[in-house]
Amino acid sequence: MANIKDVAQRSGYSVATVSRALNHHGYVSETAQAKIEAAIADLNYVPNGVAQDLSQGKTFTIGVVLPHMNHPYFNQLVHGILTAAFSSAYQISLLPSRYDVAVETKYLTQLKRKLFDGLIFASHEASLQYLAEHQSWGPVVVCEDPGELPLAAVYPDRQVGYLAALQWLKQGGSHQIGFLFARPADQSATTAAALAAYRTLWPTAKAPLVVTDVLTYQDGYQIGTRLLAQDNWPQALFTNGDAPAAGLRAAFVAAHQPAPQLIGQENQLAGRLLNLPTIDNHLTEIGQQAFRLATEPRSPQPWLCIPAQFLLPAER
């Protein structure tokens, strides 16, 4: 396969001149440009796109670090990022991490090596402080509240949605409430926010039922089956997605038992079909804004908080 040196030798010009002609950067005479283009055609030479991008100081690639794609949170977030990227010159690289700090560090090192122009962390295992310490290597955007740390961030104000949903349950007479989450509170800001909202409204109540590792419809169905095997179950179940809520409901329907009051999240099709209340965290918009922050590192507003919205079936 021909390289730039072969083009230089065939055309009779230096590698530097060929590079200027390829990148349209710097002066190249019309004669030289014509001879170089003829040499490129003769050799069927294809320029190295990565090298060309690096010569401009950019790869035009944004990396999106995410642990998996088994939850609508990540699907909707990535959808927003891709929507924003489609109208730009950038491409998106999905970087699976499995909540492994070593893997996340590898991606940060690749940012330092300029393999990406920026990184968006959809979720992470490394601490926010750790991510902040590495942003000198390039733009790092997180999708949660960074607190006092100087990190670019765009995230939902989940507390608004959680309080509204739990207040609605309380007004309806529910006081025994169970929670379904992906990760425990000491690992997830989302879980911690939901339980904090619960403690705000029921400050003296005993600790509620909390089930973790729940992501899918099948997970919800299995939890429903387990609850049905018990003598009693919560009056209401606050889930981390409309799909798990739908699975839970299906388990009760299959057993010909009335399901507890269910609240989903992410405003998915499954919840709309079943008329379930849900919390819309506006993740598509958050993904779009995260892309903007990753590609505009000097943005005058380096963080953005978007209020979540509790929706009853008639409002969906």
N, C-alpha and C positions, 0 to 999 in steps of 0.2 A: 504494500500500500504506500502510495507516494506521501511524502511529508513536505513541510515548507522549505526544507533545504533543497529537495529535488526541484521544486518550483523555481527557487532562486537560481539553481544551476542551469535549468532549461531556458529560463528567460534572460539570463545574463546579468541579473541585478542582485543586490545584496539581500540577505534575509530581512534586514531592517526595512528595506524599501518594499519588499513583498508584504511584510506585515502591515505597513502603512496603507498599501493598496487594498489589502483584505479588510482592514478595519475602517477604511475611509477616514483615517486620522493622520493629519500631517500632509505635507505637499508631495504629490507624485505627478510627474509630467504625463500628458496624454499619451505620449509614445510609450513610456514605461508601463502605464496602466494597461494599454492594449497588448503589449508583449506578455505581461504577467497573466492577463486573462486568457491569452492564447495558450500559454504554458499550462495553466490550470485545466483548460479543456483537454489538451493533449494527454495530460497525466491522469485525468479524471480525479483530480485532487478535491477532497472535501475538508474544509477547515475544521479544526477542533473547536467546537462550540464552547466548551468549558474554558479553554484557553482564551478565546476571544472575549468571553464575559469577564474573565479575571483581568484582562488587559484594561477593561473599563472600571475595575474595582467592584464588580457585582457579578453574582451568579444568576440573579433574577429567580431565585428559589427560596421559598419559605418552608421551613420544617415545622410540622405539627406533631408534637410529642403527646401520645395518648396511650393509656394502658391496654385498651382493647376496644372493640366496636360492638360489644354485646349489650349496650344500653342506649336508649334514644338520646340521652344527654350528648354523647359523643357523635352520634349520627347527625343530629341537628346542628351541633356546633360546626362540624366539618362541612355540612351543607352550606352554612353561612360563609365560611372561609372560602369555599370553592366558588360560590356565587360572586363574591367580591373579586376573586382572582380572575374570573372569566373576562372581566372588562379591563384587565391590566396586562402588562407584559410579563407578569410573574407566573411561575408554576408552583404547585404545592407538592411537597413530599411528606407522606404519612410515615411517622417514625414510631413503631410499637415499642413500649417500654416495660410492660408487665409489672409496673410499680417497682422496678429494679433501679436503685440509685446508681449502680455501676453503668447500666445502660444509659441512663439519663446523663451521666457525666460524659459518656462517649459522645453523645450528641452535642453537648456543650463544647467539647474539644473540637469537634468538626466545625462548629461555629467559629471557633478561634482560628481554624485553618482556612476559613473563608469558603467552606463548602456550602454554606447557607448565608443568606443575607440577614436572616433573623429566625428566631424560634418562638413558637407559640406553645405553651404548656397547657393542654386541655385539663390535665390533672397530673399529679406528680407524687413521688415518695420523698424526694430530697426536700429539705426545708426551704422555706421562702428566703431565709437568710443566705443559704447556699446559692440559690439562683441569683440573688441580688449581687453576690460577690463575683459572679462570672459575667455580668452584663457588660463589663468593659470590653469583652470580646465581640460584642454585637448586640443588637436589639433582642431583649427577652421579654415576652409578654405572658402574663398569667391570667387565668380566668377565674380569679377569686380575689377577695379583698386582701391587699397586701399590708394592711395596717399602716404603720409608720415607715415601712421600708420603701425606699425609692425605686419601686418597680413599676413598669408600665402594666396596667391592668384594666380589664373590662369584665364585669361580672354582674350577676343578678342580685338584687337585694332580696334574698330569699325570705328574710325575716318578715317582710311585708306580707308575702303570700301565705307563709306558714301561720302567722298570727290570725289573718283573716279566715283561713280554713278552720283552724282550731276553735276560734270564736264562734263560727257557724255551728260546729259540732256541739259546743258547750250550750249554745242557745237552744239547740234541738234536744237537749237533755242527756247527751252522751257524757259519761265521765270515766268509763273504762275504755281506754284507747290503746291500741297496739300500733307499733311502727315497723315498717319493712324498709331496710336500707341495704345499700351495696357494701358499705364498710362501717366499722364502729366509729364512735364519736372521736376517739383519740387519734384516728387516722383520717377523718373526713370532716372538713369544715361544714359541709352540707348537713351531715348527720348531727353535728354539734348544734347547728342553728335550729334545726327542727326540735331537738330536745330542749333547747333554751326557750323556745316559744312555748312549749308545753309547760315548763316550769313557771313561766310568767303567768299563765292562766290557771294552773293548778299547783300553787306553791307548796301546799301541804300534802299533796297526794303521794302515795307510795310510787316507787319507780315503775314506769309502764313496761309492758311487754315490748321487747326490742328483738327483732330477728334481722341478721345480716346475711351477706352473700346472696342477696336477692336481686336479680337482674332481668329475668325474662318471664314470659307467660308461663312457661313450664315451672319456674321457681314458685310463682304465685300459686299455681295449682297444687304443688306439693305442700306448701305452707297451709293452704286450705284443708287439705286432707289431714294434715297433722292436727289442726285445730278441731276438726270434726271428731277426732278420736278422744278429745278431752271432754270433761264434764261441762265446762263452760268456756266461752271465748269472749273477747272484747266486744263491746257494743259497736265500736267503730275501728277501722283499720286505715291508717295513714300510710300510703305506699310511696315508693320512689319512682313510680312510672305507671302510666295507664295500662301497659301490657301486663305487669304483675297483678294489678288490680283486677283485670279481666280474667286472668287465670284463677285468682282466688274466688271470684264470683262463680266461675264455671264449676269449681269443686263443690261449692255449696248447692248449686243447681242440680248437679249430678246426684247429690245425696238427698235431694228433695227437702232441703233445709233453707230457711230464709237467711240470706247472707247478711253480715254486719254492714253498717253504713261504710262505704268505701270512698276514699279520696285518692285520686291518681295524681300524676304529674306529667308535664310536657305536652299536654293537649294533643294526644295522639288519636289516630283514627279509631283504635279499639275503644277508647273512652267515649268518643263521640257516638259511636254506634250503640253503646250500652247506656248512654245518658248518665255518665259518671261525672260528678264534680271533679275538677282538676286544678292544678296550679300551672300556669304558663310562665316559664322563666325566660321566654323570649330569646332562646338560644341561637336561632338563626341570626338575629340582629347582633347578638354578642359575638358570634363568629365573624360577621362582617366588620365589626368595629375592631376586633382583635387583629384582623388582617391589616386594617388601616394603621394601627399602632405599630405593627411589625415592619411596615414599609415606609412609615413616616416617623422615624425615631426621634425627630425633633418636634413632634407635635406639641402645640401649646397646651393641650390637655392630655397628659400622659396616663390618665385613668378615667374610667367612666363606670358609673353604677346605674343599672337599669332596673326599676322596680318590677318584681314579680307580680302576677295577677291571679287571684283566686276566681275561678269561673264556675258558676252553676250551669247545669245542662242547657238552660234556656239562653245562656249568654255565649255559648260556644259557637 
